């Protein structure tokens, strides 16, 4: 039975999508499954079970109804690779340096902490990457069950290793604050000119509001404020 969310064409198929199908053909290398999109998907023998499968018929028979997930799809060629193994929330293709994830601490060791970010296996935050300062014992910083935000700093797919960092995110946050403060302290060329024009007049510079400070941080002051400064300069210069 087709529901509103059930794909009917291969163009609607996306990786990690869960589908219901019927085994149409058994072969030595796997099975062909009809998932209702007009094309049969390939369920390779290696995707039938986490344990080794010698014969496809030990697991499947023609006519069996199966729950499968999409490994990948080539919509131009009309090909789909399927799996009976539920894929992780985060695939190896999504694990790229600088990617940021929120995960749960699942194990703490003397050398670091293991974080579950939804990948095939937990990633390691080495003790040197847990904080900006010195950390003698990782348990002083994190505990099992705690939710933490981490940044991917290295991936070795062959060894199935994921290197993560908390310190890299802290450094980026500190750098952003310093940059904002520098922008906030930096007067615009128009403000400098106004200060020079008002020297000796006994008048005080107008205070910048919080809103205008935010504009200064982004270096995007509105045209109306510049016009006010311009008119003030003209008045004090006698233009």
VENTASUL-V363955 format. One record per run of one state. SS is the DSSP state (H for helix, E for strand, L for the rest). FROM is the first residue (numbers start at 1). TO is the last residue. If there is no record, write none. Layout:
ss={SS & SS}
from={FROM & FROM}
to={TO & TO}
This chain:
ss={L & H & L & E & L & E & L & E & H & L & H & L & E & L & E & L & H & L & E & L & E & L & E & H & L & H & L & E & L & E & L & H & L & H & L & H & L & H & L}
from={1 & 10 & 13 & 18 & 28 & 30 & 35 & 40 & 45 & 48 & 56 & 59 & 65 & 75 & 79 & 84 & 92 & 95 & 100 & 110 & 112 & 117 & 123 & 127 & 130 & 138 & 141 & 147 & 157 & 161 & 166 & 167 & 186 & 189 & 199 & 210 & 218 & 223 & 238}
to={9 & 12 & 17 & 27 & 29 & 34 & 39 & 44 & 47 & 55 & 58 & 64 & 74 & 78 & 83 & 91 & 94 & 99 & 109 & 111 & 116 & 122 & 126 & 129 & 137 & 140 & 146 & 156 & 160 & 165 & 166 & 185 & 188 & 198 & 209 & 217 & 222 & 237 & 239}
